Amino acid sequence: MSLLWRCHKLTEDTVKYLPLSKPKIGISGKTGSWRIFAPEINYDKCVKCYICVVVCPEASIFIENDRPKIDYNYCKGCGVCARECPVNAINMRRER
């Protein structure tokens, strides 16, 4: 499955080459314990369009074994991925 996003055909191969932000090196880029909400991916709904990978401002969503995965060490819980998911496969759950 692939979708068009800003004139790019999103597949696992093309997502690797899009200009993404990267987490900072070292502890300064890690989220810590202040995050209130965290995204959770429902893989039964996910169509592997990889839009979440592209829109994540912290680059904390990556592709592993053809599925999007979340690195909670860097995820800030902003909810951009959940808001942009075209099939509502990402929900924000309260952590505290």
PDB file of N, CA, C and O in Angstrom:
ATOM      1  N   MET A   1       0.851  -1.182   0.000  1.00  0.00           N
ATOM      2  CA  MET A   1       0.000   0.000   0.000  1.00  0.00           C
ATOM      3  C   MET A   1       0.887   1.231   0.000  1.00  0.00           C
ATOM      4  O   MET A   1       1.887   1.283   0.716  1.00  0.00           O
ATOM      5  N   SER A   2       0.533   2.196  -0.780  1.00  0.00           N
ATOM      6  CA  SER A   2       1.248   3.469  -0.768  1.00  0.00           C
ATOM      7  C   SER A   2       0.261   4.582  -1.064  1.00  0.00           C
ATOM      8  O   SER A   2      -0.760   4.369  -1.717  1.00  0.00           O
ATOM      9  N   LEU A   3       0.574   5.753  -0.584  1.00  0.00           N
ATOM     10  CA  LEU A   3      -0.257   6.930  -0.794  1.00  0.00           C
ATOM     11  C   LEU A   3       0.603   8.051  -1.331  1.00  0.00           C
ATOM     12  O   LEU A   3       1.831   7.992  -1.268  1.00  0.00           O
ATOM     13  N   LEU A   4      -0.044   9.071  -1.857  1.00  0.00           N
ATOM     14  CA  LEU A   4       0.681  10.266  -2.274  1.00  0.00           C
ATOM     15  C   LEU A   4       0.641  11.279  -1.149  1.00  0.00           C
ATOM     16  O   LEU A   4      -0.412  11.512  -0.555  1.00  0.00           O
ATOM     17  N   TRP A   5       1.762  11.872  -0.856  1.00  0.00           N
ATOM     18  CA  TRP A   5       1.860  12.930   0.141  1.00  0.00           C
ATOM     19  C   TRP A   5       2.767  13.996  -0.433  1.00  0.00           C
ATOM     20  O   TRP A   5       3.947  13.750  -0.683  1.00  0.00           O
ATOM     21  N   ARG A   6       2.210  15.191  -0.643  1.00  0.00           N
ATOM     22  CA  ARG A   6       2.963  16.302  -1.233  1.00  0.00           C
ATOM     23  C   ARG A   6       3.712  15.857  -2.489  1.00  0.00           C
ATOM     24  O   ARG A   6       4.901  16.133  -2.648  1.00  0.00           O
ATOM     25  N   CYS A   7       3.006  15.174  -3.364  1.00  0.00           N
ATOM     26  CA  CYS A   7       3.523  14.698  -4.656  1.00  0.00           C
ATOM     27  C   CYS A   7       4.575  13.592  -4.529  1.00  0.00           C
ATOM     28  O   CYS A   7       5.242  13.272  -5.512  1.00  0.00           O
ATOM     29  N   HIS A   8       4.734  13.012  -3.360  1.00  0.00           N
ATOM     30  CA  HIS A   8       5.647  11.881  -3.181  1.00  0.00           C
ATOM     31  C   HIS A   8       4.813  10.620  -3.034  1.00  0.00           C
ATOM     32  O   HIS A   8       3.842  10.610  -2.277  1.00  0.00           O
ATOM     33  N   LYS A   9       5.168   9.571  -3.733  1.00  0.00           N
ATOM     34  CA  LYS A   9       4.535   8.280  -3.519  1.00  0.00           C
ATOM     35  C   LYS A   9       5.216   7.651  -2.310  1.00  0.00           C
ATOM     36  O   LYS A   9       6.409   7.348  -2.348  1.00  0.00           O
ATOM     37  N   LEU A  10       4.459   7.459  -1.246  1.00  0.00           N
ATOM     38  CA  LEU A  10       5.042   6.969  -0.003  1.00  0.00           C
ATOM     39  C   LEU A  10       5.073   5.447   0.012  1.00  0.00           C
ATOM     40  O   LEU A  10       4.034   4.789   0.062  1.00  0.00           O
ATOM     41  N   THR A  11       6.254   4.918  -0.029  1.00  0.00           N
ATOM     42  CA  THR A  11       6.499   3.493   0.159  1.00  0.00           C
ATOM     43  C   THR A  11       7.641   3.400   1.162  1.00  0.00           C
ATOM     44  O   THR A  11       8.255   4.413   1.497  1.00  0.00           O
ATOM     45  N   GLU A  12       7.922   2.224   1.632  1.00  0.00           N
ATOM     46  CA  GLU A  12       9.018   2.085   2.597  1.00  0.00           C
ATOM     47  C   GLU A  12      10.326   2.601   2.012  1.00  0.00           C
ATOM     48  O   GLU A  12      11.117   3.222   2.723  1.00  0.00           O
ATOM     49  N   ASP A  13      10.561   2.356   0.741  1.00  0.00           N
ATOM     50  CA  ASP A  13      11.803   2.807   0.115  1.00  0.00           C
ATOM     51  C   ASP A  13      11.877   4.323  -0.009  1.00  0.00           C
ATOM     52  O   ASP A  13      12.931   4.905   0.245  1.00  0.00           O
ATOM     53  N   THR A  14      10.783   4.977  -0.393  1.00  0.00           N
ATOM     54  CA  THR A  14      10.833   6.432  -0.574  1.00  0.00           C
ATOM     55  C   THR A  14      10.871   7.177   0.749  1.00  0.00           C
ATOM     56  O   THR A  14      11.460   8.255   0.832  1.00  0.00           O
ATOM     57  N   VAL A  15      10.253   6.620   1.785  1.00  0.00           N
ATOM     58  CA  VAL A  15      10.267   7.288   3.089  1.00  0.00           C
ATOM     59  C   VAL A  15      11.692   7.422   3.605  1.00  0.00           C
ATOM     60  O   VAL A  15      12.006   8.390   4.297  1.00  0.00           O
ATOM     61  N   LYS A  16      12.556   6.470   3.281  1.00  0.00           N
ATOM     62  CA  LYS A  16      13.948   6.520   3.733  1.00  0.00           C
ATOM     63  C   LYS A  16      14.679   7.758   3.220  1.00  0.00           C
ATOM     64  O   LYS A  16      15.634   8.217   3.847  1.00  0.00           O
ATOM     65  N   TYR A  17      14.239   8.300   2.087  1.00  0.00           N
ATOM     66  CA  TYR A  17      14.957   9.402   1.457  1.00  0.00           C
ATOM     67  C   TYR A  17      14.300  10.762   1.641  1.00  0.00           C
ATOM     68  O   TYR A  17      14.850  11.766   1.187  1.00  0.00           O
ATOM     69  N   LEU A  18      13.143  10.830   2.292  1.00  0.00           N
ATOM     70  CA  LEU A  18      12.504  12.124   2.519  1.00  0.00           C
ATOM     71  C   LEU A  18      13.247  12.868   3.624  1.00  0.00           C
ATOM     72  O   LEU A  18      13.773  12.246   4.547  1.00  0.00           O
ATOM     73  N   PRO A  19      13.293  14.185   3.535  1.00  0.00           N
ATOM     74  CA  PRO A  19      13.996  14.952   4.567  1.00  0.00           C
ATOM     75  C   PRO A  19      13.210  14.942   5.869  1.00  0.00           C
ATOM     76  O   PRO A  19      12.168  15.587   5.974  1.00  0.00           O
ATOM     77  N   LEU A  20      13.704  14.217   6.850  1.00  0.00           N
ATOM     78  CA  LEU A  20      13.046  14.104   8.144  1.00  0.00           C
ATOM     79  C   LEU A  20      13.909  14.738   9.220  1.00  0.00           C
ATOM     80  O   LEU A  20      15.129  14.828   9.083  1.00  0.00           O
ATOM     81  N   SER A  21      13.262  15.177  10.294  1.00  0.00           N
ATOM     82  CA  SER A  21      14.049  15.628  11.433  1.00  0.00           C
ATOM     83  C   SER A  21      14.617  14.388  12.111  1.00  0.00           C
ATOM     84  O   SER A  21      14.086  13.289  11.954  1.00  0.00           O
ATOM     85  N   LYS A  22      15.668  14.563  12.845  1.00  0.00           N
ATOM     86  CA  LYS A  22      16.297  13.439  13.533  1.00  0.00           C
ATOM     87  C   LYS A  22      16.388  13.760  15.019  1.00  0.00           C
ATOM     88  O   LYS A  22      16.595  14.917  15.386  1.00  0.00           O
ATOM     89  N   PRO A  23      16.234  12.744  15.892  1.00  0.00           N
ATOM     90  CA  PRO A  23      16.408  13.000  17.315  1.00  0.00           C
ATOM     91  C   PRO A  23      17.827  13.475  17.600  1.00  0.00           C
ATOM     92  O   PRO A  23      18.774  13.097  16.910  1.00  0.00           O
ATOM     93  N   LYS A  24      17.954  14.297  18.609  1.00  0.00           N
ATOM     94  CA  LYS A  24      19.278  14.774  18.988  1.00  0.00           C
ATOM     95  C   LYS A  24      20.087  13.632  19.581  1.00  0.00           C
ATOM     96  O   LYS A  24      19.533  12.690  20.148  1.00  0.00           O
ATOM     97  N   ILE A  25      21.394  13.728  19.445  1.00  0.00           N
ATOM     98  CA  ILE A  25      22.273  12.716  20.015  1.00  0.00           C
ATOM     99  C   ILE A  25      22.415  12.983  21.507  1.00  0.00           C
ATOM    100  O   ILE A  25      22.552  14.132  21.929  1.00  0.00           O
ATOM    101  N   GLY A  26      22.383  11.946  22.282  1.00  0.00           N
ATOM    102  CA  GLY A  26      22.563  12.079  23.718  1.00  0.00           C
ATOM    103  C   GLY A  26      21.257  12.288  24.446  1.00  0.00           C
ATOM    104  O   GLY A  26      20.182  12.250  23.848  1.00  0.00           O
ATOM    105  N   ILE A  27      21.356  12.506  25.725  1.00  0.00           N
ATOM    106  CA  ILE A  27      20.176  12.599  26.574  1.00  0.00           C
ATOM    107  C   ILE A  27      19.355  13.854  26.294  1.00  0.00           C
ATOM    108  O   ILE A  27      18.171  13.894  26.630  1.00  0.00           O
ATOM    109  N   SER A  28      19.951  14.877  25.689  1.00  0.00           N
ATOM    110  CA  SER A  28      19.236  16.135  25.470  1.00  0.00           C
ATOM    111  C   SER A  28      18.021  15.979  24.566  1.00  0.00           C
ATOM    112  O   SER A  28      17.089  16.778  24.661  1.00  0.00           O
ATOM    113  N   GLY A  29      18.000  14.976  23.693  1.00  0.00           N
ATOM    114  CA  GLY A  29      16.860  14.789  22.808  1.00  0.00           C
ATOM    115  C   GLY A  29      15.798  13.858  23.354  1.00  0.00           C
ATOM    116  O   GLY A  29      14.724  13.731  22.765  1.00  0.00           O
ATOM    117  N   LYS A  30      16.079  13.207  24.468  1.00  0.00           N
ATOM    118  CA  LYS A  30      15.119  12.254  25.021  1.00  0.00           C
ATOM    119  C   LYS A  30      13.992  12.973  25.742  1.00  0.00           C
ATOM    120  O   LYS A  30      14.169  14.066  26.279  1.00  0.00           O
ATOM    121  N   THR A  31      12.846  12.343  25.740  1.00  0.00           N
ATOM    122  CA  THR A  31      11.645  12.963  26.280  1.00  0.00           C
ATOM    123  C   THR A  31      11.650  13.047  27.797  1.00  0.00           C
ATOM    124  O   THR A  31      11.254  14.073  28.349  1.00  0.00           O
ATOM    125  N   GLY A  32      12.076  12.024  28.471  1.00  0.00           N
ATOM    126  CA  GLY A  32      12.025  12.023  29.923  1.00  0.00           C
ATOM    127  C   GLY A  32      10.654  11.589  30.404  1.00  0.00           C
ATOM    128  O   GLY A  32       9.966  10.835  29.716  1.00  0.00           O
ATOM    129  N   SER A  33      10.252  12.053  31.567  1.00  0.00           N
ATOM    130  CA  SER A  33       8.990  11.592  32.157  1.00  0.00           C
ATOM    131  C   SER A  33       7.873  12.625  32.087  1.00  0.00           C
ATOM    132  O   SER A  33       6.840  12.438  32.730  1.00  0.00           O
ATOM    133  N   TRP A  34       8.038  13.696  31.339  1.00  0.00           N
ATOM    134  CA  TRP A  34       7.025  14.751  31.320  1.00  0.00           C
ATOM    135  C   TRP A  34       5.902  14.519  30.322  1.00  0.00           C
ATOM    136  O   TRP A  34       4.900  15.232  30.373  1.00  0.00           O
ATOM    137  N   ARG A  35       6.026  13.549  29.411  1.00  0.00           N
ATOM    138  CA  ARG A  35       4.990  13.323  28.396  1.00  0.00           C
ATOM    139  C   ARG A  35       3.696  12.876  29.077  1.00  0.00           C
ATOM    140  O   ARG A  35       3.719  12.015  29.957  1.00  0.00           O
ATOM    141  N   ILE A  36       2.568  13.464  28.667  1.00  0.00           N
ATOM    142  CA  ILE A  36       1.263  13.117  29.230  1.00  0.00           C
ATOM    143  C   ILE A  36       0.525  12.118  28.344  1.00  0.00           C
ATOM    144  O   ILE A  36      -0.113  11.191  28.845  1.00  0.00           O
ATOM    145  N   PHE A  37       0.610  12.306  27.022  1.00  0.00           N
ATOM    146  CA  PHE A  37      -0.044  11.408  26.074  1.00  0.00           C
ATOM    147  C   PHE A  37       1.001  10.722  25.200  1.00  0.00           C
ATOM    148  O   PHE A  37       2.048  11.295  24.902  1.00  0.00           O
ATOM    149  N   ALA A  38       0.707   9.500  24.798  1.00  0.00           N
ATOM    150  CA  ALA A  38       1.609   8.755  23.915  1.00  0.00           C
ATOM    151  C   ALA A  38       0.785   8.090  22.814  1.00  0.00           C
ATOM    152  O   ALA A  38      -0.316   7.601  23.070  1.00  0.00           O
ATOM    153  N   PRO A  39       1.313   8.070  21.597  1.00  0.00           N
ATOM    154  CA  PRO A  39       0.584   7.423  20.505  1.00  0.00           C
ATOM    155  C   PRO A  39       0.653   5.903  20.608  1.00  0.00           C
ATOM    156  O   PRO A  39       1.638   5.333  21.077  1.00  0.00           O
ATOM    157  N   GLU A  40      -0.407   5.277  20.162  1.00  0.00           N
ATOM    158  CA  GLU A  40      -0.479   3.825  20.141  1.00  0.00           C
ATOM    159  C   GLU A  40      -1.033   3.416  18.780  1.00  0.00           C
ATOM    160  O   GLU A  40      -2.097   3.887  18.379  1.00  0.00           O
ATOM    161  N   ILE A  41      -0.324   2.551  18.072  1.00  0.00           N
ATOM    162  CA  ILE A  41      -0.721   2.158  16.720  1.00  0.00           C
ATOM    163  C   ILE A  41      -1.577   0.898  16.770  1.00  0.00           C
ATOM    164  O   ILE A  41      -1.192  -0.105  17.371  1.00  0.00           O
ATOM    165  N   ASN A  42      -2.743   0.964  16.132  1.00  0.00           N
ATOM    166  CA  ASN A  42      -3.608  -0.200  15.975  1.00  0.00           C
ATOM    167  C   ASN A  42      -3.238  -0.839  14.637  1.00  0.00           C
ATOM    168  O   ASN A  42      -3.646  -0.351  13.583  1.00  0.00           O
ATOM    169  N   TYR A  43      -2.477  -1.916  14.676  1.00  0.00           N
ATOM    170  CA  TYR A  43      -1.976  -2.535  13.449  1.00  0.00           C
ATOM    171  C   TYR A  43      -3.073  -3.208  12.628  1.00  0.00           C
ATOM    172  O   TYR A  43      -2.872  -3.482  11.445  1.00  0.00           O
ATOM    173  N   ASP A  44      -4.223  -3.477  13.232  1.00  0.00           N
ATOM    174  CA  ASP A  44      -5.347  -4.015  12.459  1.00  0.00           C
ATOM    175  C   ASP A  44      -5.917  -2.961  11.518  1.00  0.00           C
ATOM    176  O   ASP A  44      -6.444  -3.295  10.456  1.00  0.00           O
ATOM    177  N   LYS A  45      -5.813  -1.688  11.902  1.00  0.00           N
ATOM    178  CA  LYS A  45      -6.308  -0.590  11.061  1.00  0.00           C
ATOM    179  C   LYS A  45      -5.242  -0.021  10.130  1.00  0.00           C
ATOM    180  O   LYS A  45      -5.570   0.538   9.083  1.00  0.00           O
ATOM    181  N   CYS A  46      -3.977  -0.157  10.496  1.00  0.00           N
ATOM    182  CA  CYS A  46      -2.870   0.462   9.757  1.00  0.00           C
ATOM    183  C   CYS A  46      -2.794  -0.081   8.330  1.00  0.00           C
ATOM    184  O   CYS A  46      -2.828  -1.292   8.113  1.00  0.00           O
ATOM    185  N   VAL A  47      -2.689   0.838   7.356  1.00  0.00           N
ATOM    186  CA  VAL A  47      -2.585   0.450   5.937  1.00  0.00           C
ATOM    187  C   VAL A  47      -1.163   0.641   5.408  1.00  0.00           C
ATOM    188  O   VAL A  47      -0.932   0.547   4.203  1.00  0.00           O
ATOM    189  N   LYS A  48      -0.219   0.906   6.296  1.00  0.00           N
ATOM    190  CA  LYS A  48       1.199   1.062   5.942  1.00  0.00           C
ATOM    191  C   LYS A  48       1.422   2.154   4.901  1.00  0.00           C
ATOM    192  O   LYS A  48       2.168   1.965   3.940  1.00  0.00           O
ATOM    193  N   CYS A  49       0.777   3.282   5.100  1.00  0.00           N
ATOM    194  CA  CYS A  49       0.977   4.415   4.183  1.00  0.00           C
ATOM    195  C   CYS A  49       2.210   5.221   4.570  1.00  0.00           C
ATOM    196  O   CYS A  49       2.745   5.962   3.746  1.00  0.00           O
ATOM    197  N   TYR A  50       2.671   5.086   5.820  1.00  0.00           N
ATOM    198  CA  TYR A  50       3.875   5.725   6.345  1.00  0.00           C
ATOM    199  C   TYR A  50       3.777   7.245   6.452  1.00  0.00           C
ATOM    200  O   TYR A  50       4.801   7.918   6.574  1.00  0.00           O
ATOM    201  N   ILE A  51       2.585   7.787   6.408  1.00  0.00           N
ATOM    202  CA  ILE A  51       2.439   9.231   6.598  1.00  0.00           C
ATOM    203  C   ILE A  51       2.900   9.615   8.005  1.00  0.00           C
ATOM    204  O   ILE A  51       3.482  10.683   8.195  1.00  0.00           O
ATOM    205  N   CYS A  52       2.647   8.761   8.982  1.00  0.00           N
ATOM    206  CA  CYS A  52       3.072   9.048  10.357  1.00  0.00           C
ATOM    207  C   CYS A  52       4.587   9.214  10.447  1.00  0.00           C
ATOM    208  O   CYS A  52       5.079  10.052  11.203  1.00  0.00           O
ATOM    209  N   VAL A  53       5.318   8.422   9.684  1.00  0.00           N
ATOM    210  CA  VAL A  53       6.783   8.508   9.674  1.00  0.00           C
ATOM    211  C   VAL A  53       7.225   9.867   9.148  1.00  0.00           C
ATOM    212  O   VAL A  53       8.159  10.471   9.675  1.00  0.00           O
ATOM    213  N   VAL A  54       6.560  10.336   8.122  1.00  0.00           N
ATOM    214  CA  VAL A  54       6.933  11.597   7.478  1.00  0.00           C
ATOM    215  C   VAL A  54       6.573  12.803   8.336  1.00  0.00           C
ATOM    216  O   VAL A  54       7.353  13.753   8.409  1.00  0.00           O
ATOM    217  N   VAL A  55       5.411  12.791   8.989  1.00  0.00           N
ATOM    218  CA  VAL A  55       4.944  13.985   9.701  1.00  0.00           C
ATOM    219  C   VAL A  55       5.461  14.101  11.128  1.00  0.00           C
ATOM    220  O   VAL A  55       5.325  15.165  11.732  1.00  0.00           O
ATOM    221  N   CYS A  56       6.042  13.059  11.684  1.00  0.00           N
ATOM    222  CA  CYS A  56       6.524  13.127  13.068  1.00  0.00           C
ATOM    223  C   CYS A  56       7.638  14.165  13.190  1.00  0.00           C
ATOM    224  O   CYS A  56       8.693  14.007  12.576  1.00  0.00           O
ATOM    225  N   PRO A  57       7.420  15.228  13.974  1.00  0.00           N
ATOM    226  CA  PRO A  57       8.435  16.281  14.071  1.00  0.00           C
ATOM    227  C   PRO A  57       9.704  15.854  14.798  1.00  0.00           C
ATOM    228  O   PRO A  57      10.735  16.515  14.667  1.00  0.00           O
ATOM    229  N   GLU A  58       9.653  14.778  15.549  1.00  0.00           N
ATOM    230  CA  GLU A  58      10.826  14.298  16.284  1.00  0.00           C
ATOM    231  C   GLU A  58      11.482  13.093  15.621  1.00  0.00           C
ATOM    232  O   GLU A  58      12.467  12.566  16.138  1.00  0.00           O
ATOM    233  N   ALA A  59      10.949  12.650  14.482  1.00  0.00           N
ATOM    234  CA  ALA A  59      11.448  11.452  13.787  1.00  0.00           C
ATOM    235  C   ALA A  59      11.486  10.252  14.726  1.00  0.00           C
ATOM    236  O   ALA A  59      12.400   9.431  14.656  1.00  0.00           O
ATOM    237  N   SER A  60      10.493  10.155  15.600  1.00  0.00           N
ATOM    238  CA  SER A  60      10.458   9.044  16.542  1.00  0.00           C
ATOM    239  C   SER A  60       9.602   7.883  16.038  1.00  0.00           C
ATOM    240  O   SER A  60       9.426   6.890  16.744  1.00  0.00           O
ATOM    241  N   ILE A  61       9.072   8.005  14.824  1.00  0.00           N
ATOM    242  CA  ILE A  61       8.374   6.885  14.200  1.00  0.00           C
ATOM    243  C   ILE A  61       9.236   6.414  13.037  1.00  0.00           C
ATOM    244  O   ILE A  61       9.637   7.207  12.186  1.00  0.00           O
ATOM    245  N   PHE A  62       9.512   5.138  13.011  1.00  0.00           N
ATOM    246  CA  PHE A  62      10.382   4.567  11.988  1.00  0.00           C
ATOM    247  C   PHE A  62       9.748   3.276  11.475  1.00  0.00           C
ATOM    248  O   PHE A  62       8.768   2.795  12.042  1.00  0.00           O
ATOM    249  N   ILE A  63      10.300   2.727  10.417  1.00  0.00           N
ATOM    250  CA  ILE A  63       9.761   1.505   9.832  1.00  0.00           C
ATOM    251  C   ILE A  63      10.645   0.330  10.224  1.00  0.00           C
ATOM    252  O   ILE A  63      11.864   0.358  10.052  1.00  0.00           O
ATOM    253  N   GLU A  64      10.001  -0.699  10.751  1.00  0.00           N
ATOM    254  CA  GLU A  64      10.701  -1.928  11.117  1.00  0.00           C
ATOM    255  C   GLU A  64       9.834  -3.103  10.685  1.00  0.00           C
ATOM    256  O   GLU A  64       8.671  -3.199  11.077  1.00  0.00           O
ATOM    257  N   ASN A  65      10.393  -3.987   9.886  1.00  0.00           N
ATOM    258  CA  ASN A  65       9.647  -5.138   9.362  1.00  0.00           C
ATOM    259  C   ASN A  65       8.359  -4.706   8.669  1.00  0.00           C
ATOM    260  O   ASN A  65       7.305  -5.313   8.859  1.00  0.00           O
ATOM    261  N   ASP A  66       8.458  -3.654   7.865  1.00  0.00           N
ATOM    262  CA  ASP A  66       7.345  -3.158   7.052  1.00  0.00           C
ATOM    263  C   ASP A  66       6.211  -2.544   7.873  1.00  0.00           C
ATOM    264  O   ASP A  66       5.107  -2.363   7.358  1.00  0.00           O
ATOM    265  N   ARG A  67       6.469  -2.220   9.148  1.00  0.00           N
ATOM    266  CA  ARG A  67       5.444  -1.623  10.011  1.00  0.00           C
ATOM    267  C   ARG A  67       6.010  -0.389  10.699  1.00  0.00           C
ATOM    268  O   ARG A  67       7.189  -0.362  11.052  1.00  0.00           O
ATOM    269  N   PRO A  68       5.181   0.632  10.894  1.00  0.00           N
ATOM    270  CA  PRO A  68       5.657   1.784  11.658  1.00  0.00           C
ATOM    271  C   PRO A  68       5.797   1.422  13.138  1.00  0.00           C
ATOM    272  O   PRO A  68       4.930   0.763  13.712  1.00  0.00           O
ATOM    273  N   LYS A  69       6.880   1.856  13.732  1.00  0.00           N
ATOM    274  CA  LYS A  69       7.142   1.638  15.159  1.00  0.00           C
ATOM    275  C   LYS A  69       7.453   2.984  15.794  1.00  0.00           C
ATOM    276  O   LYS A  69       7.918   3.900  15.116  1.00  0.00           O
ATOM    277  N   ILE A  70       7.200   3.108  17.079  1.00  0.00           N
ATOM    278  CA  ILE A  70       7.408   4.368  17.792  1.00  0.00           C
ATOM    279  C   ILE A  70       8.546   4.209  18.788  1.00  0.00           C
ATOM    280  O   ILE A  70       8.557   3.269  19.582  1.00  0.00           O
ATOM    281  N   ASP A  71       9.502   5.128  18.744  1.00  0.00           N
ATOM    282  CA  ASP A  71      10.580   5.172  19.729  1.00  0.00           C
ATOM    283  C   ASP A  71      10.119   6.115  20.837  1.00  0.00           C
ATOM    284  O   ASP A  71      10.216   7.335  20.705  1.00  0.00           O
ATOM    285  N   TYR A  72       9.620   5.541  21.925  1.00  0.00           N
ATOM    286  CA  TYR A  72       9.065   6.342  23.016  1.00  0.00           C
ATOM    287  C   TYR A  72      10.135   7.114  23.780  1.00  0.00           C
ATOM    288  O   TYR A  72       9.801   7.996  24.572  1.00  0.00           O
ATOM    289  N   ASN A  73      11.404   6.808  23.565  1.00  0.00           N
ATOM    290  CA  ASN A  73      12.466   7.601  24.188  1.00  0.00           C
ATOM    291  C   ASN A  73      12.486   9.022  23.646  1.00  0.00           C
ATOM    292  O   ASN A  73      12.895   9.947  24.347  1.00  0.00           O
ATOM    293  N   TYR A  74      12.045   9.203  22.400  1.00  0.00           N
ATOM    294  CA  TYR A  74      12.093  10.519  21.764  1.00  0.00           C
ATOM    295  C   TYR A  74      10.717  11.109  21.468  1.00  0.00           C
ATOM    296  O   TYR A  74      10.610  12.306  21.204  1.00  0.00           O
ATOM    297  N   CYS A  75       9.671  10.301  21.507  1.00  0.00           N
ATOM    298  CA  CYS A  75       8.314  10.786  21.230  1.00  0.00           C
ATOM    299  C   CYS A  75       7.901  11.792  22.301  1.00  0.00           C
ATOM    300  O   CYS A  75       8.039  11.530  23.495  1.00  0.00           O
ATOM    301  N   LYS A  76       7.396  12.944  21.864  1.00  0.00           N
ATOM    302  CA  LYS A  76       6.968  13.991  22.790  1.00  0.00           C
ATOM    303  C   LYS A  76       5.470  13.936  23.084  1.00  0.00           C
ATOM    304  O   LYS A  76       4.983  14.654  23.958  1.00  0.00           O
ATOM    305  N   GLY A  77       4.735  13.086  22.355  1.00  0.00           N
ATOM    306  CA  GLY A  77       3.303  12.974  22.590  1.00  0.00           C
ATOM    307  C   GLY A  77       2.504  14.117  22.002  1.00  0.00           C
ATOM    308  O   GLY A  77       1.438  14.456  22.517  1.00  0.00           O
ATOM    309  N   CYS A  78       2.997  14.716  20.936  1.00  0.00           N
ATOM    310  CA  CYS A  78       2.340  15.894  20.350  1.00  0.00           C
ATOM    311  C   CYS A  78       1.037  15.554  19.633  1.00  0.00           C
ATOM    312  O   CYS A  78       0.158  16.409  19.523  1.00  0.00           O
ATOM    313  N   GLY A  79       0.895  14.322  19.142  1.00  0.00           N
ATOM    314  CA  GLY A  79      -0.338  13.905  18.489  1.00  0.00           C
ATOM    315  C   GLY A  79      -0.435  14.186  17.005  1.00  0.00           C
ATOM    316  O   GLY A  79      -1.476  13.929  16.400  1.00  0.00           O
ATOM    317  N   VAL A  80       0.625  14.709  16.401  1.00  0.00           N
ATOM    318  CA  VAL A  80       0.598  14.992  14.964  1.00  0.00           C
ATOM    319  C   VAL A  80       0.347  13.703  14.185  1.00  0.00           C
ATOM    320  O   VAL A  80      -0.431  13.703  13.231  1.00  0.00           O
ATOM    321  N   CYS A  81       0.985  12.622  14.573  1.00  0.00           N
ATOM    322  CA  CYS A  81       0.810  11.346  13.864  1.00  0.00           C
ATOM    323  C   CYS A  81      -0.643  10.884  13.902  1.00  0.00           C
ATOM    324  O   CYS A  81      -1.182  10.440  12.889  1.00  0.00           O
ATOM    325  N   ALA A  82      -1.276  10.988  15.063  1.00  0.00           N
ATOM    326  CA  ALA A  82      -2.675  10.573  15.198  1.00  0.00           C
ATOM    327  C   ALA A  82      -3.596  11.465  14.381  1.00  0.00           C
ATOM    328  O   ALA A  82      -4.545  10.984  13.762  1.00  0.00           O
ATOM    329  N   ARG A  83      -3.319  12.751  14.377  1.00  0.00           N
ATOM    330  CA  ARG A  83      -4.152  13.698  13.634  1.00  0.00           C
ATOM    331  C   ARG A  83      -4.034  13.489  12.126  1.00  0.00           C
ATOM    332  O   ARG A  83      -5.019  13.656  11.407  1.00  0.00           O
ATOM    333  N   GLU A  84      -2.860  13.130  11.638  1.00  0.00           N
ATOM    334  CA  GLU A  84      -2.634  12.997  10.200  1.00  0.00           C
ATOM    335  C   GLU A  84      -2.902  11.597   9.649  1.00  0.00           C
ATOM    336  O   GLU A  84      -2.952  11.429   8.431  1.00  0.00           O
ATOM    337  N   CYS A  85      -3.071  10.610  10.485  1.00  0.00           N
ATOM    338  CA  CYS A  85      -3.313   9.243  10.011  1.00  0.00           C
ATOM    339  C   CYS A  85      -4.637   9.188   9.245  1.00  0.00           C
ATOM    340  O   CYS A  85      -5.685   9.504   9.807  1.00  0.00           O
ATOM    341  N   PRO A  86      -4.603   8.790   7.966  1.00  0.00           N
ATOM    342  CA  PRO A  86      -5.818   8.814   7.151  1.00  0.00           C
ATOM    343  C   PRO A  86      -6.852   7.757   7.525  1.00  0.00           C
ATOM    344  O   PRO A  86      -8.010   7.864   7.120  1.00  0.00           O
ATOM    345  N   VAL A  87      -6.461   6.742   8.287  1.00  0.00           N
ATOM    346  CA  VAL A  87      -7.407   5.684   8.658  1.00  0.00           C
ATOM    347  C   VAL A  87      -7.622   5.608  10.174  1.00  0.00           C
ATOM    348  O   VAL A  87      -8.190   4.637  10.673  1.00  0.00           O
ATOM    349  N   ASN A  88      -7.172   6.627  10.902  1.00  0.00           N
ATOM    350  CA  ASN A  88      -7.321   6.697  12.360  1.00  0.00           C
ATOM    351  C   ASN A  88      -6.780   5.449  13.062  1.00  0.00           C
ATOM    352  O   ASN A  88      -7.414   4.908  13.968  1.00  0.00           O
ATOM    353  N   ALA A  89      -5.612   5.007  12.635  1.00  0.00           N
ATOM    354  CA  ALA A  89      -4.988   3.827  13.236  1.00  0.00           C
ATOM    355  C   ALA A  89      -4.123   4.178  14.437  1.00  0.00           C
ATOM    356  O   ALA A  89      -3.610   3.284  15.111  1.00  0.00           O
ATOM    357  N   ILE A  90      -3.953   5.471  14.715  1.00  0.00           N
ATOM    358  CA  ILE A  90      -3.131   5.896  15.849  1.00  0.00           C
ATOM    359  C   ILE A  90      -4.011   6.638  16.840  1.00  0.00           C
ATOM    360  O   ILE A  90      -4.682   7.609  16.489  1.00  0.00           O
ATOM    361  N   ASN A  91      -4.002   6.174  18.076  1.00  0.00           N
ATOM    362  CA  ASN A  91      -4.752   6.822  19.149  1.00  0.00           C
ATOM    363  C   ASN A  91      -3.771   7.337  20.186  1.00  0.00           C
ATOM    364  O   ASN A  91      -2.711   6.749  20.403  1.00  0.00           O
ATOM    365  N   MET A  92      -4.133   8.429  20.816  1.00  0.00           N
ATOM    366  CA  MET A  92      -3.310   8.982  21.883  1.00  0.00           C
ATOM    367  C   MET A  92      -3.845   8.462  23.215  1.00  0.00           C
ATOM    368  O   MET A  92      -5.007   8.685  23.554  1.00  0.00           O
ATOM    369  N   ARG A  93      -2.998   7.775  23.961  1.00  0.00           N
ATOM    370  CA  ARG A  93      -3.406   7.263  25.271  1.00  0.00           C
ATOM    371  C   ARG A  93      -2.743   8.093  26.371  1.00  0.00           C
ATOM    372  O   ARG A  93      -1.610   8.552  26.229  1.00  0.00           O
ATOM    373  N   ARG A  94      -3.464   8.267  27.446  1.00  0.00           N
ATOM    374  CA  ARG A  94      -2.942   9.030  28.580  1.00  0.00           C
ATOM    375  C   ARG A  94      -1.936   8.157  29.333  1.00  0.00           C
ATOM    376  O   ARG A  94      -2.192   6.980  29.587  1.00  0.00           O
ATOM    377  N   GLU A  95      -0.806   8.737  29.682  1.00  0.00           N
ATOM    378  CA  GLU A  95       0.240   7.983  30.382  1.00  0.00           C
ATOM    379  C   GLU A  95       0.158   8.102  31.893  1.00  0.00           C
ATOM    380  O   GLU A  95       0.616   7.210  32.608  1.00  0.00           O
ATOM    381  N   ARG A  96      -0.405   9.167  32.381  1.00  0.00           N
ATOM    382  CA  ARG A  96      -0.411   9.372  33.843  1.00  0.00           C
ATOM    383  C   ARG A  96      -1.773   9.184  34.416  1.00  0.00           C
ATOM    384  O   ARG A  96      -1.958   9.318  35.625  1.00  0.00           O
TER     385      ARG A  96
END
